[in-house]
Amino acid sequence: MDLTLDRAALAVERHDCPNCDAPAGSACRTRGEKTAAKYHTPRFVLVPALREELEIHVPADRLPGRTWKQGPALAIVPAPRAERPVRIGYARTSIARQELASQLAALHRADYHKVSKRASDLGSWCFGMFL
């Protein structure tokens, strides 16, 4: 991660959390209404510089583990994202006799537009990207 923990926290907290509904300017919260120890993945992947990270810890000054309190409202609320996140779907067969068509149809019904297929003596597989 190129950002310090405090800078990463500020970048993450510019967005509302889609997981726990914590508003922009606040740390994530747990189901027990405590301040979470880590930011939820659906929230920190909204920051392009943090998409490759596995977890982003909440800084100690946000009091993780204590009763959650809403942070100050942001002066500038970011515009909602216009782009949709990338999802990857996967379908496979383990032997050549199995059919892949129904799995491919399910990928297409789920709006996976880019589908890559591979086949071998052992079976077939494919994956699609939801863009």
Salt bridges, closest charged atoms under 4 A:
GLU13 OE2 - ARG62 NE 3.09
GLU55 OE1 - LYS38 NZ 3.21
GLU55 OE2 - HIS57 NE2 2.99
ASP61 OD1 - ARG62 NH1 2.80
GLU83 OE2 - ARG51 NH2 3.53
GLU83 OE2 - ARG81 NH2 3.13
